[in-house]
Structure formats: structure tokens, C-alpha cells
Amino acid sequence: MLNAAGKKILRDVHLGFARIHVLHHAAEEQIFGLAMMEELKRHGYDISPGTMYPLLHALEAAGTLVSTDKVVNGKIRKYYRTTKAGDALLRELRAKIHELVEEVLDPRPHKTAQRRRNH
């Protein structure tokens, strides 16, 4: 059972994963908030509109997403795509994810553990 601090860390990591997921999909095609909430739910993330829309707005304010408005069924829907900066960020994140996955999921001892033993 996680304590309050552990739950906060887990939430922060999940929000980071959600940001990466949003960038990934926005690099592939135009996305919108409700569709991303449903996509994330498919992966076990229960993201509310009160979390999703500020997340999208923050990524846009950071210059990693750009939005366009389209009328869909008489209502305005905001669609997002990555910018060049967003694509560059996604490339860097993918490299870091790859490095982390190799280290965390590789069952062999790692160089950092070996260095600690040698000192």
C-alpha cells in the first residue's frame, strides 16, 4: 500500500507518461482532448477533463503543440499537432525512455552498481 508521498510520485509519473503519450499521438495525427482521454483510458489512465485540457494547454504554451479550431457537428473542436519543437522534444524523450527501459528492465547488473562496488 502506497503512502501519500508514494501516491503523489506515482501521479506525477503518470502525468509525465500522459504528456509523452499526447506528444506521440499529436506527432502522428491531429488529436483532440476527448479522443486522447479515451486513448489514455485504453492504457489504464483515467484522465479527467480537468487534467487533460490544462495538460494540452500547457504543452501548447510550451511551444510543443499548436492548435486549430474546427467546427464539428455545430460545435468548435480544438485539434492539436506537434510543432517542430514538439517533435524534437519527443525524439529526446524517446531516447531517454529507451535508456531507462534498458536499465530498469535489464536483469543484468549495471555499470552504476558495478562502479559503486569498486569504490
Biopython code that builds the backbone (N, CA, C, O; Angstrom):
import numpy as np
from Bio.PDB.StructureBuilder import StructureBuilder

atoms = [
    (1, "MET", "N", (0.837, -1.181, 0.000)),
    (1, "MET", "CA", (0.000, 0.000, 0.000)),
    (1, "MET", "C", (0.885, 1.248, 0.000)),
    (1, "MET", "O", (1.785, 1.380, 0.829)),
    (2, "LEU", "N", (0.626, 2.142, -0.918)),
    (2, "LEU", "CA", (1.421, 3.357, -1.020)),
    (2, "LEU", "C", (0.971, 4.395, -0.001)),
    (2, "LEU", "O", (-0.221, 4.546, 0.267)),
    (3, "ASN", "N", (1.949, 5.112, 0.566)),
    (3, "ASN", "CA", (1.609, 6.237, 1.430)),
    (3, "ASN", "C", (1.321, 7.460, 0.549)),
    (3, "ASN", "O", (1.392, 7.372, -0.677)),
    (4, "ALA", "N", (1.002, 8.581, 1.164)),
    (4, "ALA", "CA", (0.635, 9.790, 0.415)),
    (4, "ALA", "C", (1.772, 10.250, -0.496)),
    (4, "ALA", "O", (1.529, 10.664, -1.630)),
    (5, "ALA", "N", (3.003, 10.181, -0.009)),
    (5, "ALA", "CA", (4.142, 10.613, -0.828)),
    (5, "ALA", "C", (4.311, 9.692, -2.032)),
    (5, "ALA", "O", (4.576, 10.160, -3.139)),
    (6, "GLY", "N", (4.161, 8.398, -1.823)),
    (6, "GLY", "CA", (4.258, 7.437, -2.926)),
    (6, "GLY", "C", (3.163, 7.650, -3.953)),
    (6, "GLY", "O", (3.409, 7.551, -5.155)),
    (7, "LYS", "N", (1.954, 7.943, -3.489)),
    (7, "LYS", "CA", (0.831, 8.200, -4.411)),
    (7, "LYS", "C", (1.092, 9.444, -5.242)),
    (7, "LYS", "O", (0.763, 9.481, -6.428)),
    (8, "LYS", "N", (1.689, 10.476, -4.621)),
    (8, "LYS", "CA", (1.994, 11.697, -5.370)),
    (8, "LYS", "C", (3.049, 11.432, -6.436)),
    (8, "LYS", "O", (2.936, 11.912, -7.564)),
    (9, "ILE", "N", (4.073, 10.667, -6.075)),
    (9, "ILE", "CA", (5.124, 10.328, -7.051)),
    (9, "ILE", "C", (4.513, 9.549, -8.210)),
    (9, "ILE", "O", (4.805, 9.836, -9.371)),
    (10, "LEU", "N", (3.675, 8.574, -7.907)),
    (10, "LEU", "CA", (3.023, 7.780, -8.948)),
    (10, "LEU", "C", (2.168, 8.667, -9.847)),
    (10, "LEU", "O", (2.183, 8.501, -11.067)),
    (11, "ARG", "N", (1.426, 9.603, -9.268)),
    (11, "ARG", "CA", (0.600, 10.515, -10.071)),
    (11, "ARG", "C", (1.475, 11.383, -10.978)),
    (11, "ARG", "O", (1.152, 11.582, -12.149)),
    (12, "ASP", "N", (2.578, 11.898, -10.437)),
    (12, "ASP", "CA", (3.488, 12.721, -11.245)),
    (12, "ASP", "C", (4.045, 11.924, -12.424)),
    (12, "ASP", "O", (4.127, 12.438, -13.540)),
    (13, "VAL", "N", (4.425, 10.676, -12.177)),
    (13, "VAL", "CA", (4.962, 9.828, -13.250)),
    (13, "VAL", "C", (3.875, 9.559, -14.285)),
    (13, "VAL", "O", (4.134, 9.630, -15.487)),
    (14, "HIS", "N", (2.664, 9.251, -13.833)),
    (14, "HIS", "CA", (1.558, 9.003, -14.769)),
    (14, "HIS", "C", (1.268, 10.230, -15.620)),
    (14, "HIS", "O", (1.005, 10.105, -16.816)),
    (15, "LEU", "N", (1.314, 11.410, -15.018)),
    (15, "LEU", "CA", (1.094, 12.633, -15.798)),
    (15, "LEU", "C", (2.215, 12.837, -16.809)),
    (15, "LEU", "O", (1.970, 13.318, -17.915)),
    (16, "GLY", "N", (3.434, 12.478, -16.443)),
    (16, "GLY", "CA", (4.542, 12.540, -17.395)),
    (16, "GLY", "C", (4.317, 11.583, -18.554)),
    (16, "GLY", "O", (4.535, 11.937, -19.713)),
    (17, "PHE", "N", (3.876, 10.362, -18.236)),
    (17, "PHE", "CA", (3.563, 9.395, -19.286)),
    (17, "PHE", "C", (2.443, 9.913, -20.180)),
    (17, "PHE", "O", (2.493, 9.750, -21.399)),
    (18, "ALA", "N", (1.435, 10.535, -19.578)),
    (18, "ALA", "CA", (0.318, 11.079, -20.362)),
    (18, "ALA", "C", (0.821, 12.159, -21.317)),
    (18, "ALA", "O", (0.403, 12.198, -22.474)),
    (19, "ARG", "N", (1.706, 13.031, -20.855)),
    (19, "ARG", "CA", (2.269, 14.080, -21.719)),
    (19, "ARG", "C", (3.005, 13.458, -22.912)),
    (19, "ARG", "O", (2.840, 13.889, -24.053)),
    (20, "ILE", "N", (3.814, 12.441, -22.625)),
    (20, "ILE", "CA", (4.560, 11.776, -23.695)),
    (20, "ILE", "C", (3.600, 11.118, -24.673)),
    (20, "ILE", "O", (3.798, 11.184, -25.886)),
    (21, "HIS", "N", (2.567, 10.490, -24.148)),
    (21, "HIS", "CA", (1.570, 9.824, -24.992)),
    (21, "HIS", "C", (0.876, 10.846, -25.904)),
    (21, "HIS", "O", (0.673, 10.591, -27.091)),
    (22, "VAL", "N", (0.519, 11.998, -25.339)),
    (22, "VAL", "CA", (-0.114, 13.063, -26.120)),
    (22, "VAL", "C", (0.827, 13.520, -27.230)),
    (22, "VAL", "O", (0.409, 13.643, -28.381)),
    (23, "LEU", "N", (2.084, 13.772, -26.898)),
    (23, "LEU", "CA", (3.047, 14.200, -27.925)),
    (23, "LEU", "C", (3.190, 13.142, -29.012)),
    (23, "LEU", "O", (3.239, 13.468, -30.198)),
    (24, "HIS", "N", (3.257, 11.888, -28.611)),
    (24, "HIS", "CA", (3.382, 10.786, -29.576)),
    (24, "HIS", "C", (2.224, 10.796, -30.572)),
    (24, "HIS", "O", (2.442, 10.739, -31.782)),
    (25, "HIS", "N", (1.002, 10.867, -30.066)),
    (25, "HIS", "CA", (-0.154, 10.830, -30.965)),
    (25, "HIS", "C", (-0.286, 12.112, -31.782)),
    (25, "HIS", "O", (-0.687, 12.070, -32.945)),
    (26, "ALA", "N", (0.049, 13.252, -31.176)),
    (26, "ALA", "CA", (-0.038, 14.525, -31.904)),
    (26, "ALA", "C", (1.015, 14.609, -32.996)),
    (26, "ALA", "O", (0.849, 15.365, -33.953)),
    (27, "ALA", "N", (2.089, 13.854, -32.872)),
    (27, "ALA", "CA", (3.103, 13.808, -33.928)),
    (27, "ALA", "C", (2.616, 12.954, -35.099)),
    (27, "ALA", "O", (3.021, 13.173, -36.240)),
    (28, "GLU", "N", (1.748, 11.984, -34.817)),
    (28, "GLU", "CA", (1.246, 11.090, -35.863)),
    (28, "GLU", "C", (0.059, 11.666, -36.617)),
    (28, "GLU", "O", (-0.065, 11.476, -37.827)),
    (29, "GLU", "N", (-0.825, 12.378, -35.895)),
    (29, "GLU", "CA", (-2.041, 12.924, -36.495)),
    (29, "GLU", "C", (-2.622, 13.989, -35.581)),
    (29, "GLU", "O", (-2.185, 14.151, -34.441)),
    (30, "GLN", "N", (-3.610, 14.712, -36.090)),
    (30, "GLN", "CA", (-4.295, 15.686, -35.248)),
    (30, "GLN", "C", (-5.040, 14.949, -34.141)),
    (30, "GLN", "O", (-5.647, 13.902, -34.369)),
    (31, "ILE", "N", (-4.982, 15.515, -32.943)),
    (31, "ILE", "CA", (-5.692, 14.916, -31.813)),
    (31, "ILE", "C", (-6.616, 15.960, -31.199)),
    (31, "ILE", "O", (-6.465, 17.157, -31.444)),
    (32, "PHE", "N", (-7.573, 15.498, -30.402)),
    (32, "PHE", "CA", (-8.384, 16.410, -29.602)),
    (32, "PHE", "C", (-8.575, 15.788, -28.227)),
    (32, "PHE", "O", (-8.393, 14.584, -28.048)),
    (33, "GLY", "N", (-8.939, 16.611, -27.266)),
    (33, "GLY", "CA", (-8.946, 16.212, -25.866)),
    (33, "GLY", "C", (-9.724, 14.951, -25.547)),
    (33, "GLY", "O", (-9.181, 14.040, -24.923)),
    (34, "LEU", "N", (-10.978, 14.874, -25.957)),
    (34, "LEU", "CA", (-11.809, 13.724, -25.621)),
    (34, "LEU", "C", (-11.239, 12.433, -26.197)),
    (34, "LEU", "O", (-11.230, 11.405, -25.519)),
    (35, "ALA", "N", (-10.767, 12.474, -27.426)),
    (35, "ALA", "CA", (-10.178, 11.283, -28.041)),
    (35, "ALA", "C", (-8.926, 10.850, -27.278)),
    (35, "ALA", "O", (-8.691, 9.653, -27.117)),
    (36, "MET", "N", (-8.117, 11.807, -26.806)),
    (36, "MET", "CA", (-6.927, 11.460, -26.046)),
    (36, "MET", "C", (-7.297, 10.889, -24.684)),
    (36, "MET", "O", (-6.623, 9.983, -24.193)),
    (37, "MET", "N", (-8.342, 11.396, -24.076)),
    (37, "MET", "CA", (-8.796, 10.831, -22.802)),
    (37, "MET", "C", (-9.204, 9.371, -22.998)),
    (37, "MET", "O", (-8.895, 8.519, -22.164)),
    (38, "GLU", "N", (-9.895, 9.087, -24.094)),
    (38, "GLU", "CA", (-10.310, 7.711, -24.389)),
    (38, "GLU", "C", (-9.098, 6.832, -24.701)),
    (38, "GLU", "O", (-9.044, 5.680, -24.270)),
    (39, "GLU", "N", (-8.125, 7.365, -25.447)),
    (39, "GLU", "CA", (-6.918, 6.616, -25.766)),
    (39, "GLU", "C", (-6.142, 6.289, -24.488)),
    (39, "GLU", "O", (-5.696, 5.158, -24.299)),
    (40, "LEU", "N", (-5.986, 7.267, -23.629)),
    (40, "LEU", "CA", (-5.271, 7.032, -22.383)),
    (40, "LEU", "C", (-6.012, 6.043, -21.489)),
    (40, "LEU", "O", (-5.390, 5.239, -20.796)),
    (41, "LYS", "N", (-7.334, 6.105, -21.507)),
    (41, "LYS", "CA", (-8.134, 5.158, -20.724)),
    (41, "LYS", "C", (-7.883, 3.723, -21.193)),
    (41, "LYS", "O", (-7.848, 2.796, -20.384)),
    (42, "ARG", "N", (-7.709, 3.547, -22.503)),
    (42, "ARG", "CA", (-7.385, 2.226, -23.056)),
    (42, "ARG", "C", (-6.107, 1.659, -22.444)),
    (42, "ARG", "O", (-5.928, 0.443, -22.367)),
    (43, "HIS", "N", (-5.225, 2.553, -22.013)),
    (43, "HIS", "CA", (-3.949, 2.153, -21.428)),
    (43, "HIS", "C", (-3.967, 2.192, -19.897)),
    (43, "HIS", "O", (-2.924, 2.076, -19.254)),
    (44, "GLY", "N", (-5.150, 2.355, -19.327)),
    (44, "GLY", "CA", (-5.281, 2.308, -17.881)),
    (44, "GLY", "C", (-5.165, 3.634, -17.160)),
    (44, "GLY", "O", (-5.129, 3.661, -15.930)),
    (45, "TYR", "N", (-5.104, 4.735, -17.891)),
    (45, "TYR", "CA", (-5.037, 6.056, -17.277)),
    (45, "TYR", "C", (-6.420, 6.670, -17.276)),
    (45, "TYR", "O", (-7.042, 6.804, -18.330)),
    (46, "ASP", "N", (-6.906, 7.042, -16.114)),
    (46, "ASP", "CA", (-8.215, 7.671, -16.015)),
    (46, "ASP", "C", (-8.000, 9.177, -15.861)),
    (46, "ASP", "O", (-7.936, 9.698, -14.748)),
    (47, "ILE", "N", (-7.891, 9.858, -16.989)),
    (47, "ILE", "CA", (-7.608, 11.296, -17.023)),
    (47, "ILE", "C", (-8.927, 12.050, -17.170)),
    (47, "ILE", "O", (-9.692, 11.798, -18.101)),
    (48, "SER", "N", (-9.186, 12.966, -16.260)),
    (48, "SER", "CA", (-10.416, 13.762, -16.313)),
    (48, "SER", "C", (-10.214, 14.962, -17.243)),
    (48, "SER", "O", (-9.080, 15.326, -17.554)),
    (49, "PRO", "N", (-11.324, 15.578, -17.687)),
    (49, "PRO", "CA", (-11.186, 16.808, -18.487)),
    (49, "PRO", "C", (-10.420, 17.895, -17.724)),
    (49, "PRO", "O", (-9.705, 18.698, -18.325)),
    (50, "GLY", "N", (-10.575, 17.914, -16.401)),
    (50, "GLY", "CA", (-9.881, 18.897, -15.575)),
    (50, "GLY", "C", (-8.377, 18.693, -15.525)),
    (50, "GLY", "O", (-7.639, 19.579, -15.093)),
    (51, "THR", "N", (-7.922, 17.525, -15.968)),
    (51, "THR", "CA", (-6.491, 17.251, -16.088)),
    (51, "THR", "C", (-6.047, 17.342, -17.546)),
    (51, "THR", "O", (-4.993, 17.903, -17.847)),
    (52, "MET", "N", (-6.862, 16.782, -18.454)),
    (52, "MET", "CA", (-6.469, 16.717, -19.863)),
    (52, "MET", "C", (-6.328, 18.096, -20.497)),
    (52, "MET", "O", (-5.320, 18.382, -21.142)),
    (53, "TYR", "N", (-7.325, 18.947, -20.319)),
    (53, "TYR", "CA", (-7.287, 20.224, -21.035)),
    (53, "TYR", "C", (-6.187, 21.153, -20.523)),
    (53, "TYR", "O", (-5.541, 21.811, -21.338)),
    (54, "PRO", "N", (-5.940, 21.239, -19.212)),
    (54, "PRO", "CA", (-4.769, 22.013, -18.773)),
    (54, "PRO", "C", (-3.449, 21.415, -19.279)),
    (54, "PRO", "O", (-2.508, 22.153, -19.569)),
    (55, "LEU", "N", (-3.376, 20.089, -19.385)),
    (55, "LEU", "CA", (-2.185, 19.436, -19.919)),
    (55, "LEU", "C", (-1.962, 19.864, -21.375)),
    (55, "LEU", "O", (-0.848, 20.228, -21.752)),
    (56, "LEU", "N", (-3.021, 19.819, -22.188)),
    (56, "LEU", "CA", (-2.913, 20.246, -23.592)),
    (56, "LEU", "C", (-2.528, 21.720, -23.694)),
    (56, "LEU", "O", (-1.683, 22.094, -24.507)),
    (57, "HIS", "N", (-3.162, 22.558, -22.856)),
    (57, "HIS", "CA", (-2.862, 23.995, -22.899)),
    (57, "HIS", "C", (-1.429, 24.270, -22.470)),
    (57, "HIS", "O", (-0.778, 25.157, -23.022)),
    (58, "ALA", "N", (-0.930, 23.519, -21.490)),
    (58, "ALA", "CA", (0.454, 23.708, -21.045)),
    (58, "ALA", "C", (1.435, 23.289, -22.134)),
    (58, "ALA", "O", (2.446, 23.959, -22.343)),
    (59, "LEU", "N", (1.151, 22.189, -22.831)),
    (59, "LEU", "CA", (2.023, 21.763, -23.934)),
    (59, "LEU", "C", (1.991, 22.783, -25.067)),
    (59, "LEU", "O", (3.005, 23.019, -25.723)),
    (60, "GLU", "N", (0.837, 23.380, -25.294)),
    (60, "GLU", "CA", (0.746, 24.419, -26.324)),
    (60, "GLU", "C", (1.511, 25.671, -25.876)),
    (60, "GLU", "O", (2.241, 26.269, -26.667)),
    (61, "ALA", "N", (1.346, 26.064, -24.620)),
    (61, "ALA", "CA", (2.048, 27.246, -24.104)),
    (61, "ALA", "C", (3.566, 27.044, -24.131)),
    (61, "ALA", "O", (4.321, 28.004, -24.277)),
    (62, "ALA", "N", (4.000, 25.809, -23.993)),
    (62, "ALA", "CA", (5.429, 25.485, -24.035)),
    (62, "ALA", "C", (5.976, 25.458, -25.456)),
    (62, "ALA", "O", (7.184, 25.327, -25.658)),
    (63, "GLY", "N", (5.082, 25.583, -26.449)),
    (63, "GLY", "CA", (5.521, 25.598, -27.840)),
    (63, "GLY", "C", (5.692, 24.222, -28.450)),
    (63, "GLY", "O", (6.264, 24.096, -29.533)),
    (64, "THR", "N", (5.204, 23.177, -27.772)),
    (64, "THR", "CA", (5.344, 21.818, -28.294)),
    (64, "THR", "C", (4.125, 21.346, -29.071)),
    (64, "THR", "O", (4.209, 20.394, -29.847)),
    (65, "LEU", "N", (2.993, 22.009, -28.862)),
    (65, "LEU", "CA", (1.774, 21.732, -29.625)),
    (65, "LEU", "C", (1.255, 23.032, -30.204)),
    (65, "LEU", "O", (1.490, 24.113, -29.663)),
    (66, "VAL", "N", (0.548, 22.908, -31.311)),
    (66, "VAL", "CA", (-0.163, 24.041, -31.896)),
    (66, "VAL", "C", (-1.596, 23.578, -32.148)),
    (66, "VAL", "O", (-1.828, 22.429, -32.524)),
    (67, "SER", "N", (-2.550, 24.477, -31.939)),
    (67, "SER", "CA", (-3.949, 24.082, -32.087)),
    (67, "SER", "C", (-4.616, 24.811, -33.238)),
    (67, "SER", "O", (-4.226, 25.912, -33.625)),
    (68, "THR", "N", (-5.634, 24.154, -33.771)),
    (68, "THR", "CA", (-6.514, 24.762, -34.764)),
    (68, "THR", "C", (-7.941, 24.422, -34.361)),
    (68, "THR", "O", (-8.211, 23.342, -33.836)),
    (69, "ASP", "N", (-8.839, 25.350, -34.612)),
    (69, "ASP", "CA", (-10.252, 25.130, -34.301)),
    (69, "ASP", "C", (-10.986, 24.686, -35.549)),
    (69, "ASP", "O", (-10.786, 25.230, -36.635)),
    (70, "LYS", "N", (-11.851, 23.678, -35.375)),
    (70, "LYS", "CA", (-12.698, 23.209, -36.463)),
    (70, "LYS", "C", (-14.104, 23.038, -35.933)),
    (70, "LYS", "O", (-14.305, 22.678, -34.773)),
    (71, "VAL", "N", (-15.076, 23.298, -36.791)),
    (71, "VAL", "CA", (-16.466, 23.098, -36.411)),
    (71, "VAL", "C", (-16.838, 21.647, -36.714)),
    (71, "VAL", "O", (-16.714, 21.180, -37.846)),
    (72, "VAL", "N", (-17.296, 20.947, -35.677)),
    (72, "VAL", "CA", (-17.703, 19.547, -35.794)),
    (72, "VAL", "C", (-19.093, 19.434, -35.190)),
    (72, "VAL", "O", (-19.286, 19.692, -34.002)),
    (73, "ASN", "N", (-20.072, 19.041, -36.023)),
    (73, "ASN", "CA", (-21.462, 18.928, -35.570)),
    (73, "ASN", "C", (-21.953, 20.205, -34.901)),
    (73, "ASN", "O", (-22.640, 20.159, -33.880)),
    (74, "GLY", "N", (-21.598, 21.333, -35.479)),
    (74, "GLY", "CA", (-22.052, 22.628, -34.985)),
    (74, "GLY", "C", (-21.295, 23.159, -33.782)),
    (74, "GLY", "O", (-21.619, 24.235, -33.278)),
    (75, "LYS", "N", (-20.295, 22.429, -33.313)),
    (75, "LYS", "CA", (-19.515, 22.868, -32.152)),
    (75, "LYS", "C", (-18.055, 23.022, -32.566)),
    (75, "LYS", "O", (-17.559, 22.323, -33.449)),
    (76, "ILE", "N", (-17.390, 23.953, -31.903)),
    (76, "ILE", "CA", (-15.963, 24.162, -32.190)),
    (76, "ILE", "C", (-15.154, 23.131, -31.410)),
    (76, "ILE", "O", (-15.312, 22.984, -30.198)),
    (77, "ARG", "N", (-14.291, 22.425, -32.123)),
    (77, "ARG", "CA", (-13.393, 21.447, -31.505)),
    (77, "ARG", "C", (-11.963, 21.897, -31.783)),
    (77, "ARG", "O", (-11.622, 22.269, -32.906)),
    (78, "LYS", "N", (-11.137, 21.858, -30.747)),
    (78, "LYS", "CA", (-9.739, 22.255, -30.860)),
    (78, "LYS", "C", (-8.900, 21.008, -31.141)),
    (78, "LYS", "O", (-8.914, 20.049, -30.369)),
    (79, "TYR", "N", (-8.171, 21.036, -32.256)),
    (79, "TYR", "CA", (-7.277, 19.950, -32.640)),
    (79, "TYR", "C", (-5.839, 20.379, -32.412)),
    (79, "TYR", "O", (-5.499, 21.552, -32.566)),
    (80, "TYR", "N", (-5.001, 19.426, -32.045)),
    (80, "TYR", "CA", (-3.603, 19.702, -31.737)),
    (80, "TYR", "C", (-2.684, 18.845, -32.597)),
    (80, "TYR", "O", (-2.989, 17.694, -32.912)),
    (81, "ARG", "N", (-1.550, 19.436, -32.970)),
    (81, "ARG", "CA", (-0.440, 18.739, -33.649)),
    (81, "ARG", "C", (0.850, 19.196, -32.982)),
    (81, "ARG", "O", (0.900, 20.261, -32.368)),
    (82, "THR", "N", (1.884, 18.387, -33.107)),
    (82, "THR", "CA", (3.169, 18.818, -32.564)),
    (82, "THR", "C", (3.774, 19.888, -33.475)),
    (82, "THR", "O", (3.509, 19.939, -34.676)),
    (83, "THR", "N", (4.577, 20.717, -32.872)),
    (83, "THR", "CA", (5.384, 21.692, -33.602)),
    (83, "THR", "C", (6.751, 21.042, -33.854)),
    (83, "THR", "O", (6.995, 19.912, -33.431)),
    (84, "LYS", "N", (7.633, 21.764, -34.544)),
    (84, "LYS", "CA", (8.998, 21.251, -34.717)),
    (84, "LYS", "C", (9.651, 21.056, -33.357)),
    (84, "LYS", "O", (10.370, 20.079, -33.143)),
    (85, "ALA", "N", (9.404, 21.985, -32.435)),
    (85, "ALA", "CA", (9.957, 21.851, -31.082)),
    (85, "ALA", "C", (9.370, 20.629, -30.379)),
    (85, "ALA", "O", (10.075, 19.927, -29.654)),
    (86, "GLY", "N", (8.089, 20.377, -30.592)),
    (86, "GLY", "CA", (7.453, 19.194, -30.008)),
    (86, "GLY", "C", (8.013, 17.905, -30.568)),
    (86, "GLY", "O", (8.205, 16.933, -29.837)),
    (87, "ASP", "N", (8.277, 17.896, -31.873)),
    (87, "ASP", "CA", (8.888, 16.711, -32.496)),
    (87, "ASP", "C", (10.291, 16.475, -31.949)),
    (87, "ASP", "O", (10.678, 15.335, -31.692)),
    (88, "ALA", "N", (11.053, 17.555, -31.772)),
    (88, "ALA", "CA", (12.409, 17.430, -31.230)),
    (88, "ALA", "C", (12.359, 16.929, -29.786)),
    (88, "ALA", "O", (13.156, 16.078, -29.392)),
    (89, "LEU", "N", (11.431, 17.454, -29.008)),
    (89, "LEU", "CA", (11.266, 17.007, -27.625)),
    (89, "LEU", "C", (10.898, 15.530, -27.589)),
    (89, "LEU", "O", (11.436, 14.778, -26.776)),
    (90, "LEU", "N", (9.999, 15.112, -28.450)),
    (90, "LEU", "CA", (9.580, 13.715, -28.493)),
    (90, "LEU", "C", (10.757, 12.803, -28.837)),
    (90, "LEU", "O", (10.897, 11.732, -28.248)),
    (91, "ARG", "N", (11.598, 13.211, -29.777)),
    (91, "ARG", "CA", (12.787, 12.413, -30.110)),
    (91, "ARG", "C", (13.687, 12.256, -28.881)),
    (91, "ARG", "O", (14.175, 11.163, -28.596)),
    (92, "GLU", "N", (13.897, 13.352, -28.162)),
    (92, "GLU", "CA", (14.738, 13.299, -26.961)),
    (92, "GLU", "C", (14.094, 12.417, -25.885)),
    (92, "GLU", "O", (14.779, 11.631, -25.231)),
    (93, "LEU", "N", (12.796, 12.549, -25.707)),
    (93, "LEU", "CA", (12.090, 11.718, -24.714)),
    (93, "LEU", "C", (12.164, 10.238, -25.070)),
    (93, "LEU", "O", (12.346, 9.391, -24.195)),
    (94, "ARG", "N", (12.024, 9.930, -26.351)),
    (94, "ARG", "CA", (12.109, 8.527, -26.778)),
    (94, "ARG", "C", (13.487, 7.948, -26.463)),
    (94, "ARG", "O", (13.593, 6.801, -26.032)),
    (95, "ALA", "N", (14.526, 8.724, -26.673)),
    (95, "ALA", "CA", (15.886, 8.256, -26.367)),
    (95, "ALA", "C", (16.033, 8.012, -24.866)),
    (95, "ALA", "O", (16.615, 7.008, -24.455)),
    (96, "LYS", "N", (15.514, 8.916, -24.054)),
    (96, "LYS", "CA", (15.589, 8.757, -22.601)),
    (96, "LYS", "C", (14.758, 7.566, -22.140)),
    (96, "LYS", "O", (15.174, 6.828, -21.247)),
    (97, "ILE", "N", (13.602, 7.376, -22.735)),
    (97, "ILE", "CA", (12.754, 6.224, -22.383)),
    (97, "ILE", "C", (13.482, 4.932, -22.722)),
    (97, "ILE", "O", (13.491, 3.991, -21.928)),
    (98, "HIS", "N", (14.088, 4.888, -23.898)),
    (98, "HIS", "CA", (14.824, 3.699, -24.318)),
    (98, "HIS", "C", (15.942, 3.388, -23.318)),
    (98, "HIS", "O", (16.097, 2.244, -22.891)),
    (99, "GLU", "N", (16.705, 4.395, -22.954)),
    (99, "GLU", "CA", (17.799, 4.221, -21.999)),
    (99, "GLU", "C", (17.271, 3.730, -20.644)),
    (99, "GLU", "O", (17.841, 2.817, -20.047)),
    (100, "LEU", "N", (16.196, 4.331, -20.171)),
    (100, "LEU", "CA", (15.619, 3.962, -18.880)),
    (100, "LEU", "C", (15.086, 2.535, -18.899)),
    (100, "LEU", "O", (15.316, 1.767, -17.965)),
    (101, "VAL", "N", (14.374, 2.185, -19.962)),
    (101, "VAL", "CA", (13.807, 0.835, -20.057)),
    (101, "VAL", "C", (14.920, -0.208, -20.071)),
    (101, "VAL", "O", (14.825, -1.231, -19.394)),
    (102, "GLU", "N", (15.966, 0.050, -20.836)),
    (102, "GLU", "CA", (17.085, -0.896, -20.866)),
    (102, "GLU", "C", (17.683, -1.084, -19.480)),
    (102, "GLU", "O", (17.974, -2.210, -19.076)),
    (103, "GLU", "N", (17.865, 0.003, -18.755)),
    (103, "GLU", "CA", (18.492, -0.088, -17.440)),
    (103, "GLU", "C", (17.554, -0.707, -16.408)),
    (103, "GLU", "O", (17.966, -1.584, -15.649)),
    (104, "VAL", "N", (16.312, -0.267, -16.371)),
    (104, "VAL", "CA", (15.385, -0.725, -15.333)),
    (104, "VAL", "C", (14.917, -2.155, -15.565)),
    (104, "VAL", "O", (14.742, -2.909, -14.609)),
    (105, "LEU", "N", (14.713, -2.535, -16.817)),
    (105, "LEU", "CA", (14.161, -3.858, -17.096)),
    (105, "LEU", "C", (15.207, -4.918, -17.431)),
    (105, "LEU", "O", (14.871, -6.099, -17.514)),
    (106, "ASP", "N", (16.459, -4.527, -17.625)),
    (106, "ASP", "CA", (17.521, -5.484, -17.915)),
    (106, "ASP", "C", (17.914, -6.166, -16.606)),
    (106, "ASP", "O", (18.288, -5.482, -15.653)),
    (107, "PRO", "N", (17.837, -7.491, -16.534)),
    (107, "PRO", "CA", (18.119, -8.181, -15.270)),
    (107, "PRO", "C", (19.606, -8.239, -14.905)),
    (107, "PRO", "O", (19.943, -8.583, -13.772)),
    (108, "ARG", "N", (20.487, -7.915, -15.829)),
    (108, "ARG", "CA", (21.925, -7.970, -15.538)),
    (108, "ARG", "C", (22.346, -6.783, -14.678)),
    (108, "ARG", "O", (21.720, -5.724, -14.731)),
    (109, "PRO", "N", (23.408, -6.955, -13.881)),
    (109, "PRO", "CA", (23.921, -5.818, -13.102)),
    (109, "PRO", "C", (24.365, -4.697, -14.044)),
    (109, "PRO", "O", (24.854, -4.949, -15.145)),
    (110, "HIS", "N", (24.189, -3.490, -13.600)),
    (110, "HIS", "CA", (24.516, -2.329, -14.444)),
    (110, "HIS", "C", (25.830, -1.700, -14.024)),
    (110, "HIS", "O", (26.341, -1.934, -12.928)),
    (111, "LYS", "N", (26.346, -0.916, -14.907)),
    (111, "LYS", "CA", (27.632, -0.267, -14.680)),
    (111, "LYS", "C", (27.622, 0.583, -13.417)),
    (111, "LYS", "O", (28.617, 0.614, -12.693)),
    (112, "THR", "N", (26.512, 1.276, -13.135)),
    (112, "THR", "CA", (26.471, 2.120, -11.935)),
    (112, "THR", "C", (26.605, 1.275, -10.683)),
    (112, "THR", "O", (27.298, 1.674, -9.748)),
    (113, "ALA", "N", (25.959, 0.117, -10.641)),
    (113, "ALA", "CA", (26.078, -0.768, -9.483)),
    (113, "ALA", "C", (27.496, -1.310, -9.384)),
    (113, "ALA", "O", (28.039, -1.444, -8.287)),
    (114, "GLN", "N", (28.093, -1.619, -10.525)),
    (114, "GLN", "CA", (29.465, -2.118, -10.527)),
    (114, "GLN", "C", (30.427, -1.043, -10.047)),
    (114, "GLN", "O", (31.363, -1.338, -9.304)),
    (115, "ARG", "N", (30.206, 0.214, -10.467)),
    (115, "ARG", "CA", (31.074, 1.322, -10.028)),
    (115, "ARG", "C", (30.987, 1.486, -8.517)),
    (115, "ARG", "O", (32.008, 1.702, -7.864)),
    (116, "ARG", "N", (29.786, 1.387, -7.946)),
    (116, "ARG", "CA", (29.617, 1.539, -6.518)),
    (116, "ARG", "C", (30.388, 0.458, -5.749)),
    (116, "ARG", "O", (30.983, 0.726, -4.705)),
    (117, "ARG", "N", (30.365, -0.748, -6.277)),
    (117, "ARG", "CA", (31.067, -1.856, -5.620)),
    (117, "ARG", "C", (32.583, -1.646, -5.681)),
    (117, "ARG", "O", (33.304, -2.074, -4.779)),
    (118, "ASN", "N", (33.064, -0.995, -6.729)),
    (118, "ASN", "CA", (34.500, -0.804, -6.918)),
    (118, "ASN", "C", (35.046, 0.357, -6.086)),
    (118, "ASN", "O", (36.263, 0.506, -5.972)),
    (119, "HIS", "N", (34.183, 1.169, -5.512)),
    (119, "HIS", "CA", (34.654, 2.337, -4.733)),
    (119, "HIS", "C", (34.567, 2.097, -3.261)),
    (119, "HIS", "O", (34.921, 2.972, -2.471)),
]
sb = StructureBuilder()
sb.init_structure("model")
sb.init_model(0)
sb.init_chain("A")
sb.init_seg("    ")
for serial, (resi, resn, name, xyz) in enumerate(atoms, 1):
    if name == "N":
        sb.init_residue(resn, " ", resi, " ")
    sb.init_atom(name, np.array(xyz, "f"), 0.0, 1.0, " ", f" {name:<3s}", serial, name[0])
structure = sb.get_structure()
